[in-house]
Amino acid sequence: MSCAASQRNPTIDTLPLSVRLPVGFSLRLEEAFDRLKHLPHCLWLDSSAGGPRNEVMPSLDENDQPLPSDLGRYSFLTADPVDTLVAQLGEVDPWPRLRQWCLDLPTEFHPDLPPFQGGIAGLIGYEAATWLESVGTAEMDDLPTSAISLGLYDWTIAVDHQQESAWIISQGLDGRDPDERRRLAQSRLEQVQRWLSCEPESDASTWKEHAATVLNQHATAIDGVTSNLSSREYRARVQEIVRRICDGDSFQVNLAQRLLCRATDTAPDLYVRLREHNPAPFSAFYAGEDFHVLSSSPEGFLKVRDRQVETRPIKGTVARTGDIEEDRRLTHQLLASDKDLAENVMIVDLMRNDLSRVCDAESVQVRKLCGIERYEYVQHLVSVVEGRLAEDQTIADLLQATFPGGSITGAPKIEAMKTIAQLEPHRRGPYCGSIGYISCGGNADFNILIRTITAAHGFWQIPVGGGITARSEPASEEAETWDKAKGMLAAIQSKND
């Protein structure tokens, strides 16, 4: 089946250039991905697998609010950027260059097209925060990845799932004047159409057998899956965090264990299974320099539309069993949990403070507090905080003021991150960082990289964690991490089904 663009739809005459794709293309994104996955820095911001599954269970109370109509509405598929910004820890601070990229982006934006129309996109890993604050890093980095890996993407395939419409959009970003930009944009539109019409290339070389030595791993109850913390060690670290909280060091700290197994498949093939087993509205696939990030994240970090900023912190989790009555009981349990409610409110306060650093005074407010959202394997408490970005601030400034998201650090953020660096054996890498875009014209979307697999050096890394407070019970906290791992492990194990 060809994915070629329809020739009956004219290209828009002003930048950005675009061509509309045939009706039904949104249902064939996986086929398009199969044709583009071999290209450098392939990026799929993937909402097509669906958003939260609230429709399966009726509303339980006033906290169980309707989801926004645009959650999971758009997907974007792009590759082969015209420039890259890649940085490893210990190198020159890349954040000033990112700010300059923001300032240099074209302002042209077509209001009838989806919000990403070419621009800056890619990965900001968790440890990129060490250029912003002195918080330390974990001792071991046995499977290293880039701390920042961003591209300047000239074109994108943009899909509106709500309208069942799709376009190729191109900017000609590396052109020196408007005429050259239009020529380049047109040339790339045609190149993308050719790629979509070609047969997929084999990617058997995109993964390797065991190619690295991993450190300090412990067997788990799942054959072939190890962890960097034994059950005893994880529970002891929970107790240590509780002690530090009682001593006044912090109010909450996120603690993760890193599950690990050898890669037995290509990263693109695993991602296709992941999106089937654990659909989520902020999913993403990203091909870095020598690694891949595969995420089925339910959590949005930052969304910007016309300088209006929104963040959606998640704190508070219970399992989802598939039994409606049992899930209803667990929902009531979550809504009645002083520990989980307090955890969420603490992060809401942290995000309000972070947004206040770059948003107009009095614009920061809480639009939703502790609502329920349901996903394939878990149920979450989700809040929404918003504000208006001040006129003298760029989206890079917004990222610097808020990164990483407070829901995956704890509060106060700096002290919590210092504790994470001391108690987690390995660097997090992409996990708990963000993947997203800053579009020409000023829109932006970034997720928080939870429910995320990093494929690197012959291994699949599956970190899972949760927020620890003074009320935390070590065994329950450990069990929550395994609940969060279910969808990812199901995708890995499904290869042999």
N, C-alpha and C positions, 0 to 999 in steps of 0.2 A: 504494500500500500504506500503510495507516494505521499510525502508531506509537503510537496511543493506549494508555494504561494499561488493564490488565484491571480491570474493576469487581468481580470476584469475590473479590479479595484485600483484606481489611480493612486499614485504616490502623492502625499501631501506636498505642496510646492514650497513651503517654508520649513526651516529647521524646527524640530527634528523631522527628517524624512520618515515615512512609514508606508508599509503595504499591508493590507488586511489579508489574513490567512483564511483558508476555506472554512466553511461552517463545519463544526464538529472537530476542529483541530484540538480544542481543549481536552477532548477525550483521548487524544493520541500523544500527549506530552511524553509518555514513557518511550514511545517510538522515536520521537525527536531526540530525546536524551540519548538513546542508543546510537544515533548518528553523530552526536556532538561530543560524547564523553571522552573521546581520544584527544580532543583539543586541549592546549595548555590552559590551566586555571579555569577549567569548566566549573560553572557555578549554577546550581539549580535551587532557587528560593521557591520552595514547593508547598503550596497550600492545597493542591488538587486532591490529596488523599482525604481531605475532610477536616472539619473543625471538631470542637467538643461535642460529645454525644448526648446533650441534654434531652433530646427528644425521646430517648429510651425510657426515661423516668419522669413522672410529673413533678411540677414544682412542689417543694415541701414547705417553704415559708417565704417571708418577704426578702430574705437574703439570696434566694435562688432566682436571680434576675435574668431577663432575656439577654442573650449575647448580642454584641454589636453586629449589625448587618454586614459589615465588611470584614469580619474576622474570618480568615481563610478564603477571601474573595479572589485574591490575585496570586498568580505564579509567574516567575521570571526565569528564563533559561538563557545563559550567555556563556561566552568563552573567548579566548585569544585576545586579551586586553592589549591596548596600544602602549601601555606603560605599566610598570609594577612598582610597588613600595613594599619591600621585604626586609625584615629586620630580625636579628637574633639578639638574645640577651647579651649584654656586654658591648654591643655596638652603639653607634651614635643614636641619640634620642630621635625616633622617627615622628613623634607627634607634631613638631613644628612643620615638617613637610606635609603631613596630612592636612594641617590647617591651611597651608598655602594652596594645596590642591582644591580645598573647598572654595577658597576665594577665587580661584581661576576657573571654576566650572562655568560653562555658559548658563545664562539665565533663561534661554528659550525653553518653553514648556507648552505642550499642546493639551488643553483642558479636556479634550474628548478621549484621550488615551490614558492607559493605566499609569500609576504614580511613579514607576521607575522607567525612565526614558533614556537610559545610558548615564554613565557617571562613575563614581567610586563604589567599589563593592569588594567583599571578601571577608577575611577573618581578622579579628582582634583577639588574640589568645589571652587567657587569664593573667599570665605573667607580664603582659604589656603594661599592667598597672605599676610595675616596679620602676618605670621611668617617671611616673607621676608622684609616687609616695615611697618613702623608705620603709618597706614592710617585710623585706627579706624574701627568700625563696626556700622551698624544700631542698633537702640535702641531695637527693638523687634525681638524675635526668637521664635515665638509661635508654629512653626512646625519644630523642629530641625532635621537636618540630619548631617552625618559625613562630616567634612571638607575635609578629604582625605580618600578614600576607594579604595585600590589597592590590587590586588592579584598577586601571582606568579603562572601563569597558565602553567601547564605541557603539556597540549594538546590543540589543536584547530582543528575545522573543517574549512578548508580554501577553498574558492570558487573563481575561476577566471571566471567572467561572460563573458568576452570577448572571452575566449577559451571554455566556457561551460564545464569546468573541475572542479573537487573538490577532496579534499584529507582529511584524518585525519592525523595530524602530531603530534608527541609526542617526548619529550626530556628526560624524566626521571630526571628532574631537582633536585630532592631531593636524588639522588643516590650519594654514597660516592666515587665511582670509576667508570671508563667507563663500566665495566661489569655489575655492579649493575644498572647503568643508563639505559643500554640497556634492562635489564630484566624488570625494572619498565616501561620503555617506551612501550615495547611490551605488558605488562599486561594492560596498560591503553588504548592502541589501541583496544585491545579486549573488554575492558569494554565499551568504547564508541560505538563500534559496537553492543554490547548487548543492550545498552540504545536505540540506534536508531531502533532496531528491536522490542522493547516493545511497548505496547499500552500507550498512554499518561496518566499521572496521573491527577486526579482532583486537581485544585488549588483554590477551593472555599474559603480556609482559608487565602488567600494572601491579602485580603482587609477586612476592617472593616467598620461598620456603623460609624456615627459621633462619634469620639473618642477623640476629643480635643476641647479646647476652643480657637477660633481665635479672634484676636484683631483688632480693628479699621477697620472694613470692611464697604463698602458703596454699596448700590444697584446700578445696572447698567440697561441699556435698555434691557438686555438679562435676561430672567427669570431664576433664580437659580444661576446666576453668579454675584459675588460681586467683588469689587476692594478695595485695601487698600488706594486709593486716589480717592476722588470725582473728577468729571470733573473740577470743579472750583479749587480744590487743585492742580491737575496736571498742569493746565495752569499757576497757580501762581508760582509753582516751576520752570516751564520753564522760566518765566519772571525773577525769582530770579537768575537763572543760567546766563541768558543774562546780567543781571546787573553785576554779578561777572566777566563775561568775559570782559565787557566794563571797569571794574575797573582794569583789568590786572591780575586777579587771574589765569586765564586759557584761552585756545583758544577754547576748546570744552569739553563738559561733556555729558556722556550717562546717560539718566534718564529713569527709568522703573517704571511701575505700576504693581502690582501683582494682577492678576485676580484669582478668587478662586471659586470652586464649590465642593459640596460633591461627594465623589466617589460613583458610582453606579454599578461598574463592577470591574473585576480584572485588574491589571496593564498589564499583558500580552495580554488580550483580547483587551484592549484599544489600546495597541501599534500596534496590527495587523490592527486595523482600521485607526490609524494615518498614517501608512506607505502607506495605500491605498489612503487616502484623501490628503496627503501632502508629496509626494515623494521627496527625497533629497539625494544627494550623500554622506553626512556625518551623516546619521541617526544612532541612537544607542538605545539599550535597556540595562539597567544595574540594577540588583537586589542588592541593598545595604543591610546593616544590618537590618534595619526596614523601608526601603523606596525603591522606584523604580524611575529610571530616564528614561523618554521616549522622545526621541529627533528626530525631522526631520530637522536637521540643514543643511543649505546650505553652511556653512562656515568652511573651513579648517584652523586650527590654525598653526600646524607645521607638516611638512613632512620631513623625513630624509631618504636618500638613499645614501649609500657609503659616508657618512659624508657631503653630499650636502643637504642644508637646504632650504625649501620653506615655505613661509607663504602667505595666500590668504585673506587679509583684505577686508571686505565688508563695504562700507559706501556709502549711497545714495540709496533711495528706492522709488518706485512708485508702484501703484497697477497694477495687471494684470487682465483684465476684461473678456477675452475670445473673445472679438471683435477685430479682427486684426487691423482695422483702428484706433480704439481708443487706443489699446495698442501701435501702432506705434506712435501716437501723444504723449502718455505719455513717451515713450522712448526718443523722441526728447526733450520733456520737461526736462527729467532728465539730458540728455547730455548738455542741455543749462543752467542748474541751477548752478549759481556761488556758491551758498551755498553748494550744494551737492558735487560739484567738489572740492571745498576748503576743505570740511570735509574729503573727501577721501585722498587728498594729505597730509593733516596734519597727518593722521594715517599712511600713507606710510612712512613719515619722522620719525615718532615715531618707527615703526617697523624696519626701517633701523638702527636707533640708538641702539635699543635693540639687534638686531643680531650682530652689530659691537662689542658688549661686549664679545662675545664668538666665533666669526668667524674670519678667517684669514683676515688680513688687505687687502683692495682693492678687496676682493671677493664679498662684498655685493653690489647688484645692483637691479634695478627695471626692471623686465622683461616685465610686462604689467601694464599699468596705466589707470585706469578708463574704463575698458571694460564692456560691458553689458552681464549679465547672467539672464535668465528668469526661474522662477519657477512656481508652480501651481497657486499661488495667488499674487505674487509680482515679480518685476523686480529690479535688483540690479546693482550698480556700483561695480566692483571687480578689485582689483589690485593684482599683484604677485611680491613679493620681495624674493630674494634668496641670499645665501652666503654659504661658506664652513666652517664647524665646525672645529675649531683649534684642533690640535692633543692632546693637554693636557686637553681638555674639554669633559665631558660626556654629554649624552642627559639630564640627571638630571640638569647639569649646564645650558644647553640651556633652559630648562623649567624655572629654577629659574631666568634667565636673562630676560625672555620675558613674564612670566605669571603675571596676566592674559593678554590676547590679547588686544592691544590698541584699537581695533575697538569697544570694549564694555566697555571701561573706559573713553577715551577722552585724551586730551593732554593739558599740561604735565600730564603724567600718575599719579604721586603721588598726585598732587593737585586735579586732577579730581576724584580720588578715595576717597579723604577726603570729597569732596563735595557730592559724592554719599552717603557716610555713614551718612552725616548730613541731606540730603534731602529725601532719600528713607526711609520709616518707618520701613521696615522689612529687615532682612538679606536675601541675594539672594540665599544662599545655592548652589545647583548644577548650577543654572542658571548663565550663563556667565563664568562658569568654563570650564572644558574640560573633554572629555572622549576619551581614545585612548590606544595605546600600545607602549611598547619598546621591540622589538623582540630580541631574541638570534641572534647574528650576527650583530646587530647594526642598523637595520631599526626602524623607528618610524612613527606613525601617530596620531595626536590629532585633534579633532574638537573644535569648539567653541560652547558652549551649548546655542544657541538661538533656537527659535521655539521648546521650551522644556517644557514638563510637568513633575513636580515632584509629585509622588504619595506618600503621607506620612500621617499617623495618621488619616486616613479616609477622606482625602481631595485630590483634584487635584489642584495643584498650576500652574498657567499659566502666568509667568511674561513676559511682552513685553515692549520694550523701543526703544529709538532712540537717535541719537547724536544731541545735542543742540549746536548751534553756535550763534554768534552775529546776524546773519540774520534770526534766527528761529522765526516762527510765532506760538504762542501757540496752536491755534485751529488745524493747520495743523500737528503739532507734535503729538497731541493727536490722530488725525485721523489715522496717520501712525501706531500707536501702535495697533489700532483695525484691520487695514489691515493685520498686521503680525499675529494677533490672529486667523484669519479666518480659516485656515487649522486645527488648534488644536481644535477650538470650533466645527467645522464640524465633526471631528472624535468623539468627546464626544457626540454630539447630534445625530449621526447616529445610535446609539444603538437602538433607537426606530423607525428607518425608516422601 
